[in-house]
């Protein structure tokens, strides 16, 4: 099958069929949220709102919670939630305020229904006709980032191998690259020291403020773990390493957006002797996180003049 035809099928359907097998196109926006309001929006009348959550990644998304965090004058009359899981502990109000927790299976969709009463004519005159209720979606997800760097034998001059970065789909990514190095090419030399620089990013909303790793809460729970292959932490450098060298976990909080990256010095180490011409050094990161997104829905209240 030609590449252009495959790309066209992905664009139209979101997946491709190759040799009889359906290949889905996963996306970094793991859980897509769509909010729809139907019918006329009139003062003191009821309106219907539907919320669709679509899983766009290869794994199930767990512990999903959808909350109304600012009613903006609307009054919740009724709601229908997946698995009948209604959020009742709303803090600032005594009524229900959302749905959850529930799971959304891979490539599946969940629907929520809400009925609201619109503010009265007097209330609309005070707060304005353009209502902006705010909704917050939270869920648990995970990711994996693997960085490969060629390590050459001290007797070798170069290699054609290049660094590689493999990243799973999801809203949180880790960009990894070399920092300081004594190498003159796209490789490192066995026994030579170099640093890696790591930026944790929200690739769906780069302004999103999230706590990805809380040192006090997450230490020792495999929330953010690093595994090294053909590499060791450099024992001779004074460069501050942002990872605990015994447990391979961060030794500081990770909050987004990051002001400074995570940094650590490494040394290439061949697995056996006699040494091969080159091997790939591997930095593999596995991380779990609670993702949050906030969205406001513009709802215009109609009047008799309209």
N, C-alpha and C positions, 0 to 999 in steps of 0.2 A: 504494500500500500504506500502510495506516495506521501511525502511529508506534507505537501500542501493540502491534500485531502484529509489527512489526520487532523491538521490544525483547523480546517473548516468544520469537521465533525465536533471537535472540542468546543468551538465557538458557538455552534448551534445548540448542542445538547448538554454540554458540560461533561461529556465522557466520550470515549471512542470504542469501537469494536474492531479488534485486530485478531485475525486468525480465530474468529469465533468467540473471543473473550472480551468482555466489557471492561474497559480500563477507565475508572472514574478520574476526574480532575479535582484533586483536593486543593483547598485554598487556605491562605493564612488567616482569613477571617473565619475562624473555626465555627462559630455559631452566628449565623446571619439573623438579624432581627428586623422584621417588617411590621409596622403598626398601621392599621387601616381604620378609619372612621367612616361609617356609612350613614346616608340619609341627611336630612336638613338638621342643622344645629340651631335650635330656637331656645330663647330664654325659658327656664323652668320646665323644659321638656327633657325626655330621656334620649340618650344617644347610645349606639352600639359601637364598641371598639373590639377589633380582633387583633391579636398579636401572633405572628408566625415565627417560629424559631426553627431554622434549618441547619442541621449538622453538615458541615462541608469538609470534614477531615476523616481520616481512616479509622479512628477509634471512637468509642462512645464518649460522650461528654457527660460528666457526672456532677451531681449536687447543684443543679441549675436552680437559681432563684431570680424571679422577676418581681421587682417592687415598684410601686408608685411612690416616688420620693418627694413629689410636689404636686398636690392635687390642683392647684391654681384655681380654686373655687368650685371645682367639680365635686360631686358627692357620689361615692360608690354605692350603687344599689344592689348589684349582684355580680357574681363571677363564676366562671367554670374553668377549673384548673386540671392539668394532667394528673392522673392518679388521685384526683380530688384533694390534692395537697394545697391547702390554703394557708397563707402567712397571716397569722393573727397577732403576733407580737410586734406591733408597729411603733411602739415607743411614744411618739408625739401625738398619736391619735388612738381612739378606742375601737375603731372599726378595722375590718380587714384591709390589707394594702397590697396584696399580690399573691403569687403562686410559687410553691416550692417547698422542700427540694424535690427534684425529679431528674431523671436522666433522659438524654436524647441520643438514640442509637445512631450509629454511623450512617450518613447519607439519608437520615430520616427527618421527618418534620413533626413538630408538636404545635398545637394550636391552643390559644387561650382566648376566652371571651369575657368581656366586661360590659356592664350597663352602668352608665353614669347619668346623674341628673345635672343639667346645665344650670348655672347660676340664674337668678331672677333678673328681670330687666333692671331693677335698681342696683343689684350687685354688678352687673355687666357695665353699667354706667360708671361705677366706681373703679373697677379693676381693668376695664377695657374690653373691647370685642375680640381681641386677638389673645386667646387663652394659650398658655405655654406649659401644659403639664409636663412633668419630668419623670422619666422612667430609668431605673437602674437594673442592669442585667449582670449577674455574677455566676461564675462556674469554675469548676476545677479542670485543669488540663495539664499537659506535660509536653516536653520537647527533648530532642536530642541533637546535639551539634558535634560533628567530628572534623577535626583539623588534621591534615596530613602534611608533613614536612619531610622531604628527602634528607637522609643522613648518609654521607658518603664515607667510605674508608679513607683513612689518612693517606694511603698510598694512591688514591684516585685524585684526578684533577677536576672532574666535573661529572654531571649526569644530565640526561635529557628530561628526567622526571621533574615535575613541577608541583608546588604546593596545591592542595585541594581543600575545599571546604564543603561539607555535606550537611544540609540543614533540613530537618523535618518541617512539615507544614504546621502552622499555628501562629497566634499573634505575637508570641515572644520568641525572638531569635537571639543568638549569641554570635557576634562577628569576632573572628579570631584572626590575628595576623602577627607577624614578627615585629618586635620592637628593635632593641639594639642587637647587632650581630657583627661578628668579625669575618663573616663569609662575603665573598665577592660575587656570589651567584644566588640562584633561587634554591639553595640547599644549605645544609649545615654539615660540619665535619665532626666525626665521632670524637667525643671528648671535649669538643669546643662548646663554650657557653653562648647562649643567646636568650632573649626574652620573648615572651608572647604577651600580646595586649588584647584584652577581651572587653568588648562593649555589649552589654545586655540591652536589648531594644524592644520596644513595642512597635512592630512594623505596620500595624493597623491604625494606631493613633499615637504618633510620636510625642504628643503633649500629655498623654495619659499619665497620671500620678499613681504609681503602684509600688507596693512593697513585695519584691520577689523573694527575698531571703531575709528573715529576721534571725540574727545570730542567737539571741536568747531563746527563741521559740523553736527554731528549726535545726539547731546543731545536733548531729547524731541521728537524724531521722531520714537521711538520704533524700533530702529535699533538693539539694544542689550538689551533685557529686561529680568528681573529675577522676578519670582513669587514664593512666599513661602507659603507652607501649613503646619500647625501644627508646624511652626517655626517662630521666630522673630529675628531681629537683636539684638545682645547683647548690652543693653544700659550701661552696667557697665564695659566693658573692655576698656583698652587703646590700644588694638590692632588696627592698622590702617585697616579700611575696605575700599576696593577698589570699593565699591558701594555706591551710594547716597541712604541713608536710607528712603528718602521720595518718590523718583521716581523709585527706584530699577533699576538704570542704572549705568554703570561704571562711575567713576569720574576721569578717565584718559584714554589716548589713548591706543589702543590695536594694536600692530604691531607684525607681524610674521617674523622670528621665535622669540618667547618670550624668554627673558633672565630670568625673574622672573615671578612666577604665580600670578594670582589674589587671594586675601585672604580675608576672612571675618569671624567674630565671630558670632555665632548663639546660640540661646537658644531654647530647645524644649518646646512647649506649647500645652497642650491638648485642643481640641476644646470645650469640655463641661464637666460638672460635673453631676453625679459621674464619675470619670475618669475610662476608660477601662484599662485592663492590659497593653496594648501597642497600639501604632498607628505608622503609617509611617509618618515621616517628609519628606517633598518633596521640592526639589529645582528644579524649571523648568526654563530653559533658552531658549528663542526664539531669533534668530539672523538672520539678513540679511546682505549680503555682495556682493561685486563685486570681482569675482574671475578672476585671470589672469594666463595664462600659456604661456611660450615661448618655441618654438621648432625650431631647425635648421634642414634643409633637405640637405643631402649630394647628390650633382649631379656631376657626373664625365663626363667631356667633352671628347669625343672621337676624335682621329686624324686619318689621312690617315694611319699611321703606325699601329693603332689599327685594 
